[in-house]
Amino acid sequence: MKEWLLEILCCPKCKEEENPLGTTVGQRDGKDIVEGSLDCKHCKTRYPIKDGIALLTIPPRNPTAPPSKYEDQAVVASYLWSHYGDLAGENEATDAYKRWAELISPASGIGLDAGCAVGRNTFEMAGRMERAVGIDTSLAFIARARELMIRKSTSCLIKEEGMISRELKIQLPSGYNTHNVEFVVADAQALPFVSAAFGSVASLNMVDKLPLPLVHLQELDRVSSPEGAQLVISDPFSWSEEVTAPANWLGGTIEGRLKGRGHENLQALLEGRIKGLKGCWHVTATGHVWWKIRNHANHFELIRSCFVKAVR
Ligand SMILES: C[S@@+](CC[C@H](N)C(=O)[O-])C[C@H]1O[C@@H](n2cnc3c(N)ncnc32)[C@H](O)[C@@H]1O
């Protein structure tokens, strides 16, 4: 974990106090902490740093917990194809990450990519601002994003059909910044960052993957600068009771405070027309991006991800 991240980290458990985290360093490589822990003096929680990856979920990530689908290597390969297929010259690759990146204006300050998966949008943000941080609960995704950050390359086996697969080699373009990027394991509903830490925040295709999507929006609101901030949220609003209780959906219901369409309710929440966020945003663009995930040579998921860009 790069040391510069310490400036904006706080305990995700007792973040009201905005406690800076102490560090116990076991092994270091220049300005990177490779092994050690981040320690909250207030609630005494220790967040481990293992193989350079800070594990900042609450409670600290349990290695014996059943893995989510986002830890599966086949899913990691699908996401690597989706994020970097265009850079690897893959036929039929999605251009969605270029489209989302075009929504993010060059800016001063630090960018946050919440639910970054294998990191493409985080690298895009790093090219437009001073620094960028990607967070995700999947250790497998964060490990792959960090491998790209360190080596600028990675490879994986992508499925062609049945037991037939082929190697996908990914090389980041030489113009990509990696020194100003970091990735940590963290929960988008309990961000381990001090308030107003970020000038730019992005959340792509994650709102409908959370048990508490409104809490995620409140967290994005809290960590964004009160003035001069930009925000991009994009989502297909594929609500599912397995992930989110209907009472917590931001749309897709026919009664209740957030009945109707999620894309519209998201804009109303940001603009303060529906109560829920502290800060008030000004929506500057809405629309959709076609996003593609490849499961095997003949099977793609095509997803219409509806975005909102807002500033304040
Ligand atoms: C549908 S994927 C989208 C990934 C990426 N933003 C993109 O658009 O390619 C959802 C992502 O959210 C992550 N995720 C799920 N729950 C999370 C949570 N509570 N906090 C942070 N990330 C989470 C998953 O690991 C996964 O990377």
PDBQT file of the ligand as one rigid body, heavy atoms in Angstrom, charges set to zero:
ROOT
HETATM    1  C1  LIG A 401     -21.064  -5.485 -11.567  1.00  0.00    +0.000 C 
HETATM    2  S1  LIG A 401     -19.464  -5.303 -10.907  1.00  0.00    +0.000 S 
HETATM    3  C2  LIG A 401     -18.940  -3.739 -11.577  1.00  0.00    +0.000 C 
HETATM    4  C3  LIG A 401     -17.461  -3.541 -11.484  1.00  0.00    +0.000 C 
HETATM    5  C4  LIG A 401     -16.899  -2.260 -12.130  1.00  0.00    +0.000 C 
HETATM    6  N1  LIG A 401     -17.310  -1.059 -11.459  1.00  0.00    +0.000 N 
HETATM    7  C5  LIG A 401     -17.261  -2.192 -13.571  1.00  0.00    +0.000 C 
HETATM    8  O1  LIG A 401     -18.159  -1.429 -13.946  1.00  0.00    +0.000 OA
HETATM    9  O2  LIG A 401     -16.675  -2.952 -14.355  1.00  0.00    +0.000 OA
HETATM   10  C6  LIG A 401     -19.809  -4.947  -9.215  1.00  0.00    +0.000 C 
HETATM   11  C7  LIG A 401     -18.569  -4.722  -8.404  1.00  0.00    +0.000 C 
HETATM   12  O3  LIG A 401     -18.923  -4.311  -7.090  1.00  0.00    +0.000 OA
HETATM   13  C8  LIG A 401     -18.078  -4.972  -6.184  1.00  0.00    +0.000 C 
HETATM   14  N2  LIG A 401     -18.757  -4.942  -4.884  1.00  0.00    +0.000 N 
HETATM   15  C9  LIG A 401     -19.839  -5.649  -4.490  1.00  0.00    +0.000 A 
HETATM   16  N3  LIG A 401     -20.196  -5.296  -3.247  1.00  0.00    +0.000 NA
HETATM   17  C10 LIG A 401     -19.321  -4.330  -2.861  1.00  0.00    +0.000 A 
HETATM   18  C11 LIG A 401     -19.177  -3.544  -1.688  1.00  0.00    +0.000 A 
HETATM   19  N4  LIG A 401     -20.016  -3.691  -0.651  1.00  0.00    +0.000 N 
HETATM   20  N5  LIG A 401     -18.203  -2.640  -1.638  1.00  0.00    +0.000 NA
HETATM   21  C12 LIG A 401     -17.328  -2.495  -2.684  1.00  0.00    +0.000 A 
HETATM   22  N6  LIG A 401     -17.407  -3.210  -3.809  1.00  0.00    +0.000 NA
HETATM   23  C13 LIG A 401     -18.408  -4.111  -3.911  1.00  0.00    +0.000 A 
HETATM   24  C14 LIG A 401     -17.855  -6.338  -6.770  1.00  0.00    +0.000 C 
HETATM   25  O4  LIG A 401     -16.749  -7.012  -6.232  1.00  0.00    +0.000 OA
HETATM   26  C15 LIG A 401     -17.682  -5.959  -8.228  1.00  0.00    +0.000 C 
HETATM   27  O5  LIG A 401     -16.372  -5.601  -8.525  1.00  0.00    +0.000 OA
ENDROOT
TORSDOF 0
